[in-house]
Amino acid sequence: MSGQVWMWVGFNVVVLALLVLDLRVFHRKSHVISIKESLLWSAFWIALSLLFSLGIYFWSGSDKALEFLTAYLIEKSLSLDNLFVFLLIFSYFAVPGLYQHKVLFWGILGAVVMRLAFILAGVTLIERFDWVIYVFGAFLIITSVRMALRKEVAIRPGGNPVLRLFRRFVPVTEDYEGDRFFVKRAGRYIATPLFVVVLVIETSDIIFAVDSVPAALSITLDPFIVYSANVGAILGLRSLYFALAGIMRMFRYLSHGLVAVLFFVGAKMLVSEIYEMPVGIALGVIGGVLLISAILSVINPSQEDVALTSSDMPDGEAAPGHSGLNGDGK
């Protein structure tokens, strides 16, 4: 037990240290993240997760290392959907490129805390009630079918119920105030649109956690493995956004691959009592599906996906006076 406690403490201390270095040292000054910089940071976070899996191999054996890699691959692939939501939210609120990294930093920090709560709750439910694993499995299959049938996703950040409740009790400035979340006016603090964007991202992540956490639990019920895989996928998501947000739509078959992955892990949970699939096979299936979907996207891109407009890119500056808080955002 003491070893488990130290493992949890050590992991979170390292993660917090990396986040502090990221925000206070490497990105202390607000600037637009270039594609080259984002690719380098993405490679760093992926390499760090692979190095961590190697540490798990020497610490707990090959089975645990495979569980981590499989859960990490699931979380990483499902988190790609977040990129489109980030792009939509930033476009809706016209967030200047200078401040997008800071918003994602705090949004993802909150997501780490929420994922931990979801994971501990999910593991506790499955351990106490065996039938919950079938509920999770059925939920993932239903989700995959809904994803396959939907034609487009209509997300209206201004309709976020948490945002509407927040604006009833807390005044918000009309324009952005640099990279500040709150400003002091007439002796009281007022929120800025930048804090509103963080709030929307935080609440949007709850929706993603509902899908991704049960998917990872289909691989293992070890809370540390699921948590560390989630954190590894989330930490690299910020850098990946700036590298891929403008070109992700070119991978037209990736959504089909994600549907297949969700259906597969849901079915795996439903038949777990009859057949306990080896983690290595699950890793091969998931990796193979994603690889095939990526290859098909490259081989057969649509003209609409190739002809991306510059307005879809995440690094464009926006007029501070159009923060999305008027009109639908009220």
Buried (B, 14 or more C-beta within 10 A) or exposed (E): EEEEEEBBEEBBEEBEEBBEEBBEEEBEEBEBBEBEBBBEBBEBBBEBBEEBBEEBBEEBEEBBBBBBBBBBBBBBBBBBBBBBBBBBBBBBBBBBBBBBBBBBBBBBBBBBEBBBEBBEEBBEBBEEEEEBBBBBBBBBBEBBBEBBEEEEEEBEBBEBEEBEEBBEEBEBBEEBBEBBBBEEEEEEEBBBBBBBBBBBBBBBBEEBBEBBBBBBBBBBBBBBBBBBBBBBBBBBBBBBBBBBBBBBBBBBBBBBBBBBBBBBBBBBBBEBEEEEBEBEEBBEBBBEBBEBBBEBBEEEBEEEBEEBEEEBBBBBEBEBEBBBBEEEBE
